Amino acid sequence: SNRVYFSEGSRIWMKGAGNLTDYSDLKLLHSAPLEVTALTVDWLYERIYYVSSGR
């Protein structure tokens, strides 16, 4: 499955990579209590790891 993950402020979003200008499949995955400063995806086990404000 072709997906793009990105963060904006304290939110982590997921979107299909097929058509990046179509927002109909944009999905909020997580809203962190602090700003997300790092985000990585483990594609093998389909897990997302993030760091909030250096913690």
C-alpha positions in Angstrom: 0.0 0.0 0.0 1.4 3.3 -1.1 1.0 5.8 1.7 2.6 9.1 2.8 2.9 10.0 6.4 3.7 13.5 7.6 3.4 15.7 10.7 2.2 19.3 11.1 2.6 20.8 14.5 1.3 18.2 17.0 -0.6 16.1 14.4 0.4 13.1 12.4 -1.4 12.6 9.1 -1.6 9.7 6.5 -2.5 10.0 2.8 -2.6 7.8 -0.2 0.4 8.5 -2.5 -1.5 7.9 -5.7 -2.8 11.5 -6.1 -1.3 13.9 -3.6 -3.6 16.8 -4.7 -6.8 14.8 -3.8 -7.5 15.3 -0.1 -10.5 12.9 0.1 -8.3 10.2 1.6 -6.4 12.5 4.1 -6.6 10.9 7.5 -5.6 12.2 11.0 -3.8 9.4 12.7 -2.7 10.9 15.9 -2.7 14.2 17.8 0.2 14.4 20.2 0.2 16.6 23.3 3.4 18.4 22.1 4.8 19.3 18.7 6.1 16.3 16.7 9.8 16.9 16.0 10.7 13.5 14.3 8.7 10.9 12.5 9.7 7.5 11.1 7.8 4.6 9.6 8.7 0.9 10.0 7.3 -0.4 6.7 7.9 -4.0 7.5 5.9 -4.1 10.7 3.6 -1.2 9.7 4.4 0.9 12.8 5.0 4.6 13.2 7.4 6.1 15.7 7.6 9.8 16.6 9.4 12.2 19.0 7.5 15.1 20.6 9.5 18.2 21.5 12.7 16.3 22.1 11.2 13.6 24.4 
